[in-house]
Amino acid sequence: MPLSVGVGAVSNLTINGARVGLTFTEPVTLPWLRASNAVVTETGGLTASDLAAVGGSWSQNGSLSFGTMRVQSGNWSQSGTFTGTELQLLGTAILSHGRGYTNGLQITVDSVNVAANAAIDMSGCGGLASPLATGGSGGSYGGRG
């Protein structure tokens, strides 16, 4: 179910067990956002003071800012900037690099908590080594390639 949202149209957002495509036409700020066993693709700028996700998957394409973000289980894919105060990956949650996004996973948070069975997965980041480049090309070594 696609949903296009303008400024000021949403105060809080709860998504339960749905397959949803959200497009924020301008940056949106929410006091809180909850997603439970949902499959969500979100495009645009989103700010949520308190964000919680359990199960399902979330694909974020654009900037995401949050106070506290808790992902209990499921997959969260991020393409764009990712900033906040506290990030908690609990249970079996996986935070990964967005498919096809070439700028890597950019996380800027004050505090990160990754539980024993949770993960930040960077396996989709970077590219293969280039035969035209010398030295450190390809992959995600942090330099030019």
All heavy atoms as an XYZ file, in Angstrom:
1003
protein
N       0.843     -1.174      0.000
C       0.000      0.000      0.000
C       0.889      1.238      0.000
O       1.537      1.539      0.991
C      -0.875     -0.027      1.262
C      -1.641      1.251      1.481
S      -2.712      1.168      2.935
C      -1.622      1.829      4.173
N       1.004      1.981     -1.099
C       1.808      3.196     -1.113
C       1.103      4.336     -0.388
O      -0.118      4.457     -0.423
C       1.971      3.512     -2.599
C       0.892      2.778     -3.283
C       0.479      1.638     -2.399
N       1.889      5.165      0.287
C       1.346      6.295      1.021
C       2.297      7.462      0.859
O       3.483      7.347      1.138
C       1.202      5.936      2.509
C       0.750      7.009      3.467
C      -0.677      7.449      3.141
C       0.820      6.509      4.894
N       1.797      8.584      0.354
C       2.598      9.790      0.216
C       2.126     10.779      1.274
O       0.937     11.044      1.398
C       2.423     10.387     -1.180
O       3.253     11.510     -1.328
N       3.064     11.303      2.071
C       2.709     12.120      3.221
C       3.375     13.483      3.120
O       4.580     13.564      2.900
C       3.145     11.426      4.532
C       2.781     12.255      5.732
C       2.526     10.036      4.637
N       2.608     14.542      3.296
C       3.141     15.896      3.304
C       3.462     16.349      4.714
O       3.217     15.658      5.692
N       4.009     17.536      4.850
C       4.390     18.088      6.144
C       3.163     18.279      7.027
O       2.127     18.738      6.576
C       5.128     19.438      5.950
C       5.438     20.086      7.284
C       6.396     19.226      5.155
N       3.300     17.907      8.289
C       2.241     18.134      9.263
C       1.071     17.175      9.179
O       0.107     17.292      9.923
N       1.149     16.177      8.295
C       0.017     15.264      8.119
C       0.004     14.137      9.142
O      -1.009     13.497      9.326
C       0.039     14.679      6.709
N       1.114     13.882      9.814
C       1.217     12.757     10.730
C       1.758     13.248     12.063
O       2.715     13.994     12.112
C       2.171     11.683     10.147
C       2.323     10.532     11.096
C       1.680     11.212      8.792
N       1.126     12.813     13.194
C       1.663     13.192     14.492
C       2.426     12.036     15.125
O       3.488     12.215     15.687
C       0.538     13.655     15.421
O      -0.402     12.619     15.593
N       1.910     10.828     15.068
C       2.582      9.603     15.499
C       2.261      8.557     14.449
O       1.290      8.681     13.722
C       2.066      9.137     16.862
C       2.456     10.093     17.963
O       3.609     10.471     18.083
N       1.488     10.473     18.766
N       3.056      7.511     14.382
C       2.817      6.514     13.350
C       3.017      5.126     13.936
O       4.045      4.837     14.539
C       3.781      6.734     12.181
C       3.606      5.877     10.943
C       2.209      6.054     10.336
C       4.660      6.232      9.908
N       1.997      4.258     13.778
C       2.073      2.854     14.159
C       1.757      2.015     12.933
O       0.742      2.236     12.271
C       1.059      2.529     15.279
O       1.342      3.347     16.415
C       1.140      1.070     15.669
N       2.627      1.053     12.621
C       2.425      0.171     11.474
C       2.490     -1.258     12.004
O       3.531     -1.696     12.483
C       3.509      0.391     10.403
C       3.540      1.858      9.967
C       3.274     -0.527      9.212
C       4.747      2.225      9.145
N       1.377     -1.978     11.927
C       1.319     -3.349     12.423
C       1.002     -4.319     11.296
O      -0.035     -4.206     10.653
C       0.237     -3.491     13.506
C       0.612     -2.763     14.773
O       1.754     -2.814     15.202
N      -0.335     -2.070     15.358
N       1.895     -5.274     11.070
C       1.654     -6.372     10.144
C       1.247     -5.978      8.743
O       0.483     -6.681      8.103
N       1.743     -4.869      8.235
C       1.342     -4.393      6.909
C       2.548     -4.317      5.985
O       3.690     -4.258      6.426
C       0.700     -3.017      7.016
N       2.288     -4.297      4.704
C       3.312     -4.030      3.691
C       3.036     -2.619      3.196
O       2.012     -2.374      2.560
C       3.214     -5.041      2.559
C       4.257     -4.846      1.483
C       4.158     -5.920      0.414
N       4.461     -7.245      0.925
C       5.685     -7.778      0.972
N       6.710     -7.076      0.534
N       5.880     -8.988      1.436
N       3.953     -1.684      3.493
C       3.691     -0.267      3.258
C       4.875      0.390      2.563
O       6.025      0.142      2.906
C       3.436      0.466      4.602
C       3.190      1.947      4.376
C       2.277     -0.146      5.352
N       4.580      1.240      1.593
C       5.583      2.104      0.983
C       5.278      3.533      1.389
O       4.233      4.069      1.034
N       6.145      4.142      2.191
C       5.949      5.522      2.654
C       6.854      6.455      1.865
O       8.041      6.182      1.714
C       6.324      5.658      4.129
C       5.516      4.905      5.155
C       6.159      5.065      6.529
C       4.103      5.426      5.183
N       6.303      7.544      1.372
C       7.107      8.580      0.749
C       6.776      9.890      1.437
O       5.646     10.356      1.391
C       6.799      8.701     -0.758
O       7.104      7.457     -1.380
C       7.634      9.795     -1.389
N       7.778     10.460      2.119
C       7.597     11.761      2.749
C       8.059     12.801      1.739
O       9.231     12.845      1.384
C       8.378     11.849      4.059
C       7.872     10.901      5.105
C       8.650      9.861      5.565
C       6.589     11.045      5.613
C       8.179      8.988      6.524
C       6.105     10.173      6.570
C       6.899      9.142      7.021
N       7.128     13.623      1.257
C       7.429     14.594      0.209
C       8.303     15.728      0.724
O       8.993     16.377     -0.051
C       6.124     15.157     -0.389
O       5.320     15.683      0.665
C       5.359     14.061     -1.120
N       8.260     15.971      2.019
C       9.157     16.907      2.696
C       9.526     16.269      4.025
O       8.827     15.366      4.488
C       8.460     18.253      2.911
C       8.143     18.959      1.607
C       7.605     20.359      1.839
O       8.032     21.015      2.796
O       6.747     20.768      1.050
N      10.616     16.694      4.675
C      11.005     16.072      5.937
C       9.858     16.089      6.956
O       9.141     17.078      7.091
C      12.173     16.939      6.412
C      12.740     17.501      5.148
C      11.551     17.724      4.243
N       9.697     14.968      7.652
C       8.622     14.796      8.626
C       9.235     14.518      9.995
O      10.201     13.758     10.110
C       7.696     13.622      8.214
C       6.714     13.280      9.313
C       6.950     13.978      6.936
N       8.666     15.133     11.039
C       9.093     14.890     12.409
C       7.940     14.282     13.189
O       6.827     14.812     13.176
C       9.546     16.203     13.084
O      10.647     16.743     12.340
C       9.975     15.960     14.517
N       8.204     13.154     13.849
C       7.203     12.449     14.645
C       7.685     12.338     16.088
O       8.864     12.100     16.311
C       6.994     11.025     14.114
C       6.636     10.859     12.647
C       6.682      9.381     12.270
C       5.260     11.421     12.394
N       6.772     12.457     17.064
C       7.179     12.182     18.439
C       7.605     10.717     18.597
O       8.587     10.421     19.246
C       5.928     12.472     19.262
C       5.116     13.384     18.418
C       5.416     12.986     16.995
N       6.861      9.785     17.969
C       7.252      8.379     18.011
C       6.742      7.629     16.796
O       5.782      8.015     16.166
C       6.818      7.690     19.300
C       5.357      7.754     19.626
C       4.752      8.655     20.463
C       4.305      6.903     19.159
N       3.403      8.415     20.524
C       3.101      7.336     19.744
C       4.258      5.814     18.285
C       1.879      6.730     19.477
C       3.034      5.210     18.036
C       1.875      5.664     18.641
N       7.436      6.536     16.507
C       7.073      5.661     15.407
C       7.238      4.228     15.886
O       8.240      3.890     16.513
C       7.984      5.913     14.214
C       7.682      5.120     12.949
C       7.956      5.974     11.728
C       8.470      3.851     12.883
N       6.241      3.378     15.621
C       6.275      1.963     15.996
C       5.975      1.115     14.761
O       5.025      1.402     14.032
C       5.220      1.626     17.050
C       5.301      2.445     18.310
C       6.400      1.924     19.232
N       6.432      2.658     20.479
C       7.143      3.747     20.697
N       7.837      4.279     19.725
N       7.163      4.326     21.879
N       6.750      0.067     14.535
C       6.489     -0.875     13.456
C       6.600     -2.282     14.028
O       7.563     -2.602     14.709
C       7.479     -0.683     12.318
N       5.587     -3.091     13.786
C       5.573     -4.452     14.301
C       5.223     -5.426     13.181
O       4.145     -5.325     12.583
C       4.554     -4.554     15.438
O       4.470     -5.874     15.914
N       6.140     -6.353     12.887
C       5.937     -7.376     11.852
C       5.443     -6.768     10.546
O       4.561     -7.310      9.890
C       4.989     -8.452     12.357
C       5.570     -9.162     13.560
O       6.728     -9.548     13.547
N       4.788     -9.294     14.606
N       6.020     -5.644     10.175
C       5.630     -4.927      8.960
C       6.782     -4.959      7.962
O       7.940     -5.113      8.330
C       5.267     -3.486      9.289
N       6.452     -4.809      6.696
C       7.445     -4.653      5.637
C       7.275     -3.234      5.117
O       6.258     -2.905      4.513
C       7.229     -5.680      4.509
C       8.226     -5.448      3.390
C       7.348     -7.099      5.051
N       8.255     -2.381      5.410
C       8.124     -0.954      5.124
C       9.287     -0.488      4.253
O      10.439     -0.804      4.524
C       8.099     -0.125      6.429
C       7.987      1.357      6.130
C       6.972     -0.587      7.343
N       8.962      0.258      3.212
C       9.961      0.973      2.422
C       9.652      2.447      2.584
O       8.561      2.894      2.262
C       9.874      0.585      0.930
O      10.085     -0.821      0.814
C      10.913      1.324      0.118
N      10.607      3.206      3.124
C      10.391      4.622      3.418
C      11.374      5.456      2.617
O      12.561      5.158      2.575
C      10.554      4.866      4.920
C      10.113      6.240      5.362
C      11.203      7.271      5.232
O      12.336      7.003      5.620
O      10.897      8.370      4.724
N      10.870      6.496      1.982
C      11.691      7.407      1.196
C      11.449      8.824      1.670
O      10.300      9.232      1.851
C      11.338      7.298     -0.304
O      11.513      5.947     -0.711
C      12.217      8.203     -1.144
N      12.519      9.568      1.873
C      12.412     10.954      2.301
C      13.081     11.150      3.647
O      13.694     10.246      4.190
N      12.950     12.334      4.202
C      13.553     12.655      5.480
C      12.596     12.361      6.622
O      11.447     12.777      6.595
N      13.068     11.636      7.629
C      12.240     11.252      8.768
C      12.992     11.508     10.055
O      14.153     11.124     10.190
C      11.868      9.770      8.665
C      11.112      9.157      9.834
C       9.754      9.836     10.013
C      10.931      7.667      9.619
N      12.317     12.163     11.006
C      12.850     12.361     12.343
C      11.818     11.834     13.321
O      10.641     12.184     13.228
C      13.116     13.851     12.633
O      14.093     14.333     11.702
C      13.631     14.066     14.045
N      12.247     10.987     14.250
C      11.360     10.456     15.287
C      12.103     10.489     16.612
O      13.226      9.995     16.707
C      10.919      9.038     14.964
N      11.490     11.094     17.631
C      12.128     11.143     18.944
C      12.327      9.739     19.497
O      13.356      9.420     20.082
C      11.283     11.960     19.917
O      11.218     13.291     19.475
N      11.326      8.879     19.315
C      11.374      7.513     19.819
C      10.914      6.584     18.702
O       9.808      6.717     18.192
C      10.463      7.377     21.041
C      10.576      6.020     21.700
O      11.703      5.500     21.810
O       9.532      5.476     22.109
N      11.777      5.671     18.298
C      11.480      4.779     17.184
C      11.684      3.336     17.652
O      12.707      3.023     18.241
C      12.438      5.105     16.042
C      12.146      4.526     14.676
C      12.713      5.448     13.625
C      12.705      3.159     14.535
N      10.699      2.469     17.419
C      10.812      1.064     17.816
C      10.305      0.170     16.701
O       9.278      0.452     16.090
C      10.015      0.812     19.091
N      11.040     -0.908     16.422
C      10.639     -1.866     15.393
C      10.843     -3.278     15.931
O      11.867     -3.580     16.538
C      11.461     -1.662     14.125
N       9.843     -4.131     15.697
C       9.913     -5.531     16.103
C       9.517     -6.380     14.907
O       8.423     -6.220     14.364
C       8.961     -5.831     17.282
C       9.005     -7.309     17.643
C       9.304     -4.976     18.482
N      10.396     -7.271     14.471
C      10.088     -8.162     13.359
C       9.988     -7.424     12.039
O      10.147     -6.209     11.960
N       9.725     -8.167     10.983
C       9.547     -7.566      9.666
C      10.832     -6.986      9.113
O      11.927     -7.367      9.497
N      10.666     -6.018      8.215
C      11.829     -5.357      7.624
C      11.490     -3.903      7.327
O      10.337     -3.554      7.096
C      12.279     -6.074      6.345
O      11.305     -5.945      5.339
N      12.509     -3.068      7.326
C      12.369     -1.642      7.056
C      13.499     -1.254      6.135
O      14.664     -1.504      6.434
C      12.444     -0.844      8.347
C      12.154      0.613      8.180
C      12.949      1.540      7.580
C      11.001      1.307      8.629
N      12.362      2.774      7.625
C      11.156      2.665      8.267
C       9.844      0.927      9.295
C      10.218      3.627      8.549
C       8.906      1.890      9.578
C       9.090      3.225      9.212
N      13.180     -0.649      5.013
C      14.180     -0.151      4.080
C      14.076      1.361      4.059
O      13.060      1.918      3.641
C      13.942     -0.737      2.686
O      14.889     -0.218      1.785
N      15.107      2.038      4.540
C      15.128      3.492      4.679
C      15.950      4.093      3.564
O      17.125      3.773      3.424
C      15.724      3.856      6.043
C      15.961      5.325      6.262
C      14.679      6.068      6.524
O      13.733      5.504      7.041
N      14.637      7.316      6.149
N      15.343      4.955      2.749
C      16.035      5.621      1.653
C      15.959      7.125      1.873
O      14.986      7.748      1.505
C      15.391      5.251      0.311
C      15.404      3.770      0.064
O      16.464      3.177     -0.010
N      14.242      3.162     -0.019
N      16.957      7.672      2.503
C      16.966      9.094      2.820
C      17.490      9.287      4.228
O      17.985      8.362      4.857
N      17.359     10.476      4.748
C      17.902     10.762      6.067
C      16.962     10.254      7.157
O      15.744     10.303      7.036
C      18.142     12.258      6.234
O      16.919     12.959      6.157
N      17.560      9.747      8.235
C      16.815      9.294      9.404
C      17.488      9.865     10.629
O      18.690      9.690     10.827
C      16.795      7.762      9.491
C      16.167      7.194     10.755
C      14.667      7.505     10.794
C      16.384      5.698     10.847
N      16.705     10.586     11.444
C      17.211     11.120     12.704
C      16.306     10.625     13.815
O      15.090     10.543     13.642
C      17.203     12.649     12.695
O      18.040     13.144     11.674
N      16.891     10.302     14.961
C      16.091      9.775     16.066
C      16.747     10.111     17.390
O      17.938     10.373     17.468
C      15.923      8.254     15.932
C      17.227      7.518     15.792
C      17.925      7.076     16.898
C      17.761      7.291     14.536
C      19.128      6.421     16.774
C      18.973      6.630     14.389
C      19.654      6.197     15.510
N      15.921     10.116     18.439
C      16.437     10.209     19.800
C      16.893      8.832     20.219
O      18.074      8.532     20.301
N      15.938      7.936     20.431
C      16.223      6.539     20.764
C      15.610      5.651     19.697
O      14.447      5.810     19.347
C      15.641      6.166     22.137
O      16.231      7.006     23.127
C      15.918      4.712     22.471
N      16.387      4.713     19.189
C      15.887      3.745     18.211
C      16.170      2.355     18.735
O      17.311      2.017     19.036
C      16.574      3.935     16.867
C      16.153      2.918     15.835
S      16.921      3.310     14.245
C      16.616      1.807     13.365
N      15.088      1.553     18.867
C      15.220      0.174     19.317
C      14.684     -0.749     18.224
O      13.531     -0.646     17.838
C      14.407     -0.049     20.599
C      14.963      0.637     21.806
C      14.075      0.452     23.026
N      12.699      0.898     22.823
C      12.293      2.165     22.797
N      13.169      3.128     22.955
N      11.032      2.480     22.621
N      15.543     -1.648     17.743
C      15.117     -2.656     16.773
C      15.271     -4.002     17.485
O      16.379     -4.406     17.833
C      15.957     -2.612     15.483
C      15.464     -3.646     14.490
C      15.903     -1.217     14.858
N      14.139     -4.668     17.741
C      14.133     -5.903     18.530
C      14.504     -7.122     17.696
O      15.215     -7.987     18.142
C      12.755     -6.101     19.165
C      12.646     -7.348     20.012
C      13.518     -7.300     21.247
O      13.690     -6.248     21.849
N      14.096     -8.416     21.626
N      13.997     -7.204     16.482
C      14.304     -8.311     15.585
C      13.968     -7.848     14.179
O      13.379     -6.800     13.986
C      13.499     -9.557     15.957
O      12.116     -9.287     15.892
N      14.337     -8.634     13.193
C      14.061     -8.244     11.818
C      15.238     -7.521     11.202
O      16.321     -7.449     11.779
N      15.025     -6.981     10.018
C      16.093     -6.349      9.240
C      15.787     -4.874      9.010
O      14.679     -4.521      8.620
C      16.229     -7.041      7.883
C      16.607     -8.489      8.028
O      17.584     -8.810      8.681
N      15.835     -9.368      7.420
N      16.786     -4.033      9.209
C      16.688     -2.606      8.928
C      17.792     -2.280      7.944
O      18.967     -2.475      8.213
C      16.877     -1.791     10.198
C      16.581     -0.340      9.996
C      17.326      0.563      9.298
C      15.445      0.364     10.463
N      16.728      1.784      9.318
C      15.566      1.697     10.023
C      14.335      0.005     11.212
C      14.626      2.665     10.318
C      13.401      0.979     11.510
C      13.545      2.288     11.061
N      17.416     -1.801      6.760
C      18.368     -1.452      5.723
C      18.380      0.064      5.568
O      17.329      0.672      5.427
C      17.948     -2.122      4.406
O      18.754     -1.670      3.354
N      19.563      0.668      5.585
C      19.677      2.121      5.574
C      20.474      2.594      4.379
O      21.591      2.160      4.165
C      20.347      2.592      6.865
C      20.562      4.077      6.945
C      19.266      4.844      7.076
O      18.303      4.349      7.624
N      19.232      6.044      6.557
N      19.888      3.511      3.590
C      20.589      4.193      2.504
C      20.429      5.679      2.752
O      19.351      6.223      2.573
C      19.984      3.829      1.143
O      20.111      2.453      0.887
N      21.465      6.311      3.207
C      21.394      7.731      3.543
C      21.997      7.960      4.909
O      22.587      7.071      5.505
N      21.819      9.147      5.435
C      22.391      9.471      6.735
C      21.535      8.891      7.853
O      20.322      8.753      7.733
C      22.518     10.992      6.921
O      21.219     11.582      6.812
C      23.438     11.588      5.877
N      22.174      8.562      8.947
C      21.556      7.844     10.048
C      22.110      8.467     11.329
O      23.248      8.189     11.701
C      21.980      6.377      9.902
C      21.245      5.386     10.718
C      19.955      5.037     10.404
C      21.861      4.768     11.786
C      19.278      4.081     11.137
C      21.196      3.813     12.530
C      19.902      3.466     12.198
N      21.360      9.371     11.964
C      21.883     10.069     13.133
C      20.926      9.945     14.309
O      19.712      9.900     14.128
C      22.106     11.566     12.843
O      20.866     12.156     12.436
C      23.137     11.780     11.751
N      21.491      9.892     15.516
C      20.633      9.796     16.689
C      21.416      9.861     17.975
O      22.636     10.010     17.984
N      20.686      9.724     19.066
C      21.280      9.741     20.388
C      21.630      8.325     20.838
O      22.742      8.061     21.262
C      20.312     10.385     21.406
O      19.993     11.687     20.941
C      20.936     10.472     22.781
N      20.664      7.391     20.716
C      20.888      6.030     21.191
C      20.324      5.013     20.204
O      19.158      5.073     19.842
C      20.218      5.831     22.553
C      20.434      4.469     23.143
C      19.789      4.306     24.507
O      18.988      5.167     24.906
O      20.096      3.308     25.159
N      21.164      4.073     19.770
C      20.772      2.989     18.870
C      20.899      1.677     19.615
O      21.967      1.364     20.143
C      21.657      2.977     17.626
C      21.509      1.774     16.693
C      20.090      1.717     16.107
C      22.548      1.834     15.585
N      19.794      0.913     19.676
C      19.803     -0.391     20.327
C      19.377     -1.448     19.316
O      18.268     -1.403     18.805
C      18.834     -0.420     21.507
C      19.137      0.569     22.590
C      18.069      0.556     23.673
O      17.226     -0.333     23.737
N      18.113      1.558     24.525
N      20.267     -2.375     19.008
C      19.943     -3.527     18.170
C      19.832     -4.710     19.127
O      20.833     -5.181     19.670
C      21.015     -3.764     17.113
C      21.204     -2.631     16.111
C      22.356     -2.936     15.173
C      19.936     -2.375     15.329
N      18.614     -5.153     19.357
C      18.330     -6.164     20.368
C      17.904     -7.473     19.718
O      17.591     -7.510     18.517
C      17.235     -5.651     21.299
C      17.495     -4.255     21.892
C      16.261     -3.729     22.587
C      18.680     -4.292     22.833
N      17.841     -8.544     20.487
C      17.367     -9.823     19.968
C      18.190    -10.252     18.768
O      19.402    -10.391     18.843
N      17.524    -10.422     17.628
C      18.198    -10.860     16.393
C      18.156     -9.779     15.316
O      18.165    -10.076     14.120
C      17.537    -12.150     15.861
O      16.143    -11.880     15.647
C      17.708    -13.306     16.825
N      18.102     -8.533     15.725
C      18.018     -7.414     14.778
C      19.286     -7.311     13.932
O      20.391     -7.569     14.408
C      17.795     -6.115     15.534
N      19.107     -6.924     12.671
C      20.240     -6.713     11.773
C      20.089     -5.350     11.104
O      19.073     -5.062     10.483
C      20.317     -7.801     10.692
C      20.538     -9.171     11.336
C      21.436     -7.485      9.701
C      20.462    -10.313     10.360
N      21.099     -4.508     11.244
C      21.177     -3.224     10.550
C      22.155     -3.413      9.407
O      23.277     -3.879      9.611
C      21.666     -2.126     11.493
C      21.981     -0.777     10.866
C      20.727     -0.148     10.273
C      22.611      0.144     11.894
N      21.714     -3.087      8.179
C      22.599     -3.320      7.042
C      22.637     -2.122      6.108
O      21.804     -1.229      6.165
C      22.161     -4.571      6.273
O      20.889     -4.366      5.697
N      23.610     -2.169      5.242
C      23.842     -1.195      4.184
C      22.754     -1.367      3.129
O      22.430     -2.489      2.745
C      25.227     -1.529      3.619
C      25.622     -0.795      2.406
N      25.350     -1.247      1.147
C      26.292      0.356      2.254
C      25.845     -0.411      0.270
N      26.422      0.570      0.916
N      22.157     -0.276      2.667
C      21.106     -0.344      1.655
C      21.609     -0.896      0.328
O      22.685     -0.534     -0.140
N      20.831     -1.753     -0.270
C      21.204     -2.380     -1.542
C      21.371     -1.313     -2.627
O      20.494     -0.494     -2.849
C      20.117     -3.363     -1.934
C      20.456     -4.129     -3.160
C      19.355     -5.121     -3.485
N      19.868     -6.050     -4.446
C      19.728     -7.351     -4.379
N      19.060     -7.874     -3.392
N      20.238     -8.123     -5.290
N      22.508     -1.338     -3.293
C      22.768     -0.407     -4.381
C      23.207      0.983     -3.927
O      23.508      1.835     -4.737
N      23.255      1.227     -2.625
C      23.675      2.533     -2.117
C      25.194      2.547     -2.049
O      25.804      1.721     -1.381
C      23.059      2.773     -0.738
C      23.286      4.157     -0.201
C      22.706      5.263     -0.803
C      24.087      4.365      0.906
C      22.909      6.533     -0.311
C      24.294      5.638      1.405
C      23.702      6.710      0.795
O      23.913      7.964      1.292
N      25.829      3.472     -2.743
C      27.280      3.439     -2.899
C      28.052      4.229     -1.851
O      29.273      4.198     -1.849
C      27.670      3.967     -4.296
O      27.192      5.313     -4.430
C      27.080      3.100     -5.384
N      27.367      4.940     -0.951
C      28.070      5.764      0.023
C      28.253      5.096      1.378
O      28.559      5.749      2.354
C      27.347      7.096      0.213
C      27.462      7.963     -1.016
O      28.456      7.900     -1.723
N      26.457      8.740     -1.290
N      28.059      3.788      1.469
C      28.284      3.074      2.717
C      27.197      3.332      3.740
O      26.223      4.031      3.489
N      27.357      2.746      4.891
C      26.427      2.923      5.999
C      26.995      4.019      6.892
O      28.065      3.868      7.468
C      26.275      1.610      6.767
C      25.290      1.585      7.921
C      23.887      1.924      7.437
C      25.287      0.216      8.573
N      26.296      5.150      6.953
C      26.783      6.304      7.704
C      25.985      6.422      8.991
O      24.845      6.869      8.991
C      26.633      7.560      6.864
C      27.383      7.486      5.560
C      27.040      8.639      4.647
O      26.594      9.687      5.069
N      27.259      8.452      3.362
N      26.585      5.989     10.115
C      25.917      6.007     11.410
C      26.605      7.044     12.289
O      27.809      6.976     12.507
C      26.006      4.630     12.108
C      25.418      3.538     11.231
C      25.317      4.673     13.454
C      25.645      2.144     11.770
N      25.826      7.993     12.798
C      26.345      8.972     13.743
C      25.421      8.975     14.950
O      24.313      9.508     14.891
C      26.385     10.387     13.115
O      27.134     10.341     11.903
C      26.997     11.389     14.080
N      25.836      8.295     16.013
C      25.039      8.215     17.236
C      25.949      8.375     18.438
O      27.150      8.125     18.365
C      24.246      6.890     17.344
C      23.183      6.792     16.271
C      25.150      5.694     17.288
N      25.360      8.793     19.564
C      26.122      8.951     20.796
C      26.382      7.614     21.481
O      27.412      7.416     22.105
C      25.391      9.889     21.762
C      25.249     11.292     21.200
O      26.096     11.699     20.375
O      24.289     11.987     21.569
N      25.412      6.684     21.387
C      25.510      5.408     22.079
C      24.954      4.291     21.196
O      23.872      4.427     20.628
C      24.702      5.483     23.388
O      24.606      4.226     24.002
N      25.712      3.185     21.082
C      25.286      2.026     20.297
C      25.345      0.795     21.188
O      26.356      0.547     21.848
C      26.194      1.797     19.065
C      25.765      0.543     18.308
C      26.177      2.993     18.147
N      24.245      0.017     21.190
C      24.189     -1.232     21.928
C      23.777     -2.324     20.950
O      22.678     -2.283     20.404
C      23.170     -1.119     23.078
C      22.999     -2.423     23.831
O      23.759     -3.366     23.653
N      21.992     -2.480     24.662
N      24.666     -3.288     20.702
C      24.375     -4.392     19.798
C      24.387     -5.674     20.628
O      25.431     -6.066     21.153
C      25.405     -4.484     18.649
C      25.072     -5.645     17.722
C      25.456     -3.176     17.869
N      23.218     -6.311     20.762
C      23.099     -7.540     21.546
C      23.901     -8.668     20.898
O      24.265     -8.598     19.721
C      21.629     -7.932     21.669
N      24.140     -9.738     21.664
C      24.964    -10.862     21.211
C      24.471    -11.477     19.906
O      25.274    -11.881     19.067
C      25.046    -11.924     22.302
N      23.167    -11.571     19.685
C      22.628    -12.190     18.473
C      22.210    -11.176     17.412
O      21.677    -11.551     16.379
C      21.443    -13.093     18.826
C      21.892    -14.309     19.596
O      22.945    -14.869     19.314
N      21.123    -14.707     20.588
N      22.439     -9.911     17.664
C      22.131     -8.847     16.706
C      23.408     -8.515     15.934
O      24.493     -8.987     16.275
C      21.595     -7.620     17.428
N      23.279     -7.689     14.870
C      24.472     -7.400     14.071
C      24.322     -6.113     13.267
O      23.216     -5.697     12.941
C      24.737     -8.550     13.098
N      25.469     -5.513     12.960
C      25.571     -4.490     11.936
C      26.300     -5.161     10.787
O      27.466     -5.538     10.906
C      26.326     -3.240     12.430
C      25.562     -2.588     13.586
C      26.516     -2.251     11.283
C      26.270     -1.414     14.224
N      25.587     -5.388      9.684
C      26.084     -6.185      8.568
C      26.535     -5.268      7.439
O      25.729     -4.566      6.840
C      24.968     -7.113      8.086
C      25.363     -7.959      6.890
O      26.531     -7.882      6.447
O      24.506     -8.697      6.393
N      27.818     -5.293      7.135
C      28.371     -4.462      6.066
C      28.773     -5.286      4.849
O      29.513     -4.818      3.993
C      29.584     -3.684      6.586
C      29.230     -2.668      7.653
S      28.012     -1.461      7.087
C      28.916     -0.663      5.784
N      28.259     -6.506      4.718
C      28.666     -7.373      3.617
C      28.249     -6.820      2.253
O      28.860     -7.151      1.245
C      28.113     -8.787      3.801
O      26.697     -8.771      3.803
N      27.234     -5.969      2.188
C      26.808     -5.402      0.919
C      27.514     -4.116      0.570
O      27.192     -3.467     -0.414
N      28.496     -3.718      1.356
C      29.169     -2.434      1.159
C      30.418     -2.600      0.310
O      31.125     -3.582      0.409
C      29.546     -1.855      2.518
S      30.274     -0.235      2.428
N      30.696     -1.618     -0.491
C      31.922     -1.609     -1.277
C      31.783     -2.369     -2.576
O      30.741     -2.911     -2.902
N      32.820     -2.405     -3.332
C      32.804     -3.080     -4.623
C      34.025     -3.950     -4.778
O      34.877     -4.036     -3.895
N      34.120     -4.588     -5.905
C      35.274     -5.423     -6.197
C      36.461     -4.551     -6.564
O      36.314     -3.412     -6.993
C      34.938     -6.371     -7.350
C      33.777     -7.324     -7.091
C      33.456     -8.110     -8.351
C      34.106     -8.252     -5.940
N      37.639     -5.098     -6.387
C      38.854     -4.361     -6.716
C      38.881     -4.019     -8.205
O      38.447     -4.799     -9.043
C      40.082     -5.188     -6.350
N      39.377     -2.841     -8.523
C      39.466     -2.397     -9.908
C      40.848     -2.718    -10.461
O      41.863     -2.397     -9.842
C      39.234     -0.884     -9.982
O      39.570     -0.414    -11.276
N      40.915     -3.345    -11.648
C      42.227     -3.628    -12.241
C      42.933     -2.342    -12.693
O      44.127     -2.343    -12.947
C      41.893     -4.528    -13.441
C      40.469     -4.238    -13.769
C      39.816     -3.833    -12.475
N      42.194     -1.221    -12.772
C      42.780      0.045    -13.202
C      43.428      0.815    -12.058
O      44.177      1.754    -12.283
C      41.699      0.913    -13.861
C      40.996      0.283    -15.070
C      39.877      1.183    -15.558
C      41.998      0.005    -16.176
N      43.113      0.443    -10.817
C      43.640      1.161     -9.663
C      44.750      0.346     -9.008
O      44.759     -0.881     -9.058
C      42.532      1.416     -8.670
N      45.693      1.060     -8.391
C      46.739      0.372     -7.653
C      46.536      0.656     -6.179
O      45.888      1.618     -5.784
C      48.133      0.873     -8.096
O      48.198      2.281     -7.866
C      48.388      0.570     -9.552
N      47.080     -0.192     -5.344
C      46.923      0.003     -3.906
C      45.565     -0.488     -3.440
O      45.034     -1.454     -3.946
N      44.970      0.213     -2.498
C      43.727     -0.221     -1.854
C      42.488      0.115     -2.640
O      41.831      1.108     -2.364
N      42.141     -0.674     -3.631
C      40.900     -0.427     -4.370
C      39.878     -1.497     -4.017
O      40.223     -2.602     -3.629
C      41.145     -0.418     -5.876
O      41.423     -1.710     -6.333
N      38.607     -1.121     -4.150
C      37.527     -2.070     -3.878
C      37.255     -2.203     -2.393
O      37.939     -1.634     -1.559
N      36.197     -2.942     -2.083
C      35.874     -3.182     -0.685
C      35.563     -1.912      0.069
O      35.150     -0.914     -0.502
N      35.800     -1.927      1.347
C      35.477     -0.789      2.207
C      36.650     -0.451      3.117
O      36.544     -0.377      4.317
C      34.242     -1.106      3.063
O      33.135     -1.273      2.255
N      37.802     -0.262      2.523
C      38.986      0.015      3.315
C      39.030      1.468      3.782
O      39.828      1.818      4.634
C      40.242     -0.332      2.523
C      40.490      0.604      1.374
C      41.334      1.696      1.513
C      39.824      0.429      0.171
C      41.526      2.569      0.475
C      40.024      1.295     -0.872
C      40.874      2.357     -0.717
O      41.050      3.233     -1.744
N      38.133      2.330      3.274
C      38.048      3.696      3.751
C      38.702      4.745      2.871
O      38.565      5.933      3.110
N      39.423      4.341      1.864
C      40.084      5.309      0.998
C      39.476      5.345     -0.393
O      38.453      4.728     -0.641
N      40.113      6.083     -1.267
C      39.638      6.152     -2.647
C      40.024      4.881     -3.378
O      41.059      4.298     -3.129
C      40.229      7.361     -3.333
C      39.753      8.658     -2.690
C      40.376      9.833     -3.351
N      39.883      9.867     -4.731
C      40.295     10.725     -5.626
N      41.206     11.617     -5.322
N      39.801     10.710     -6.850
N      39.173      4.454     -4.322
C      39.485      3.208     -5.015
C      39.306      3.289     -6.485
O      38.909      4.187     -7.097
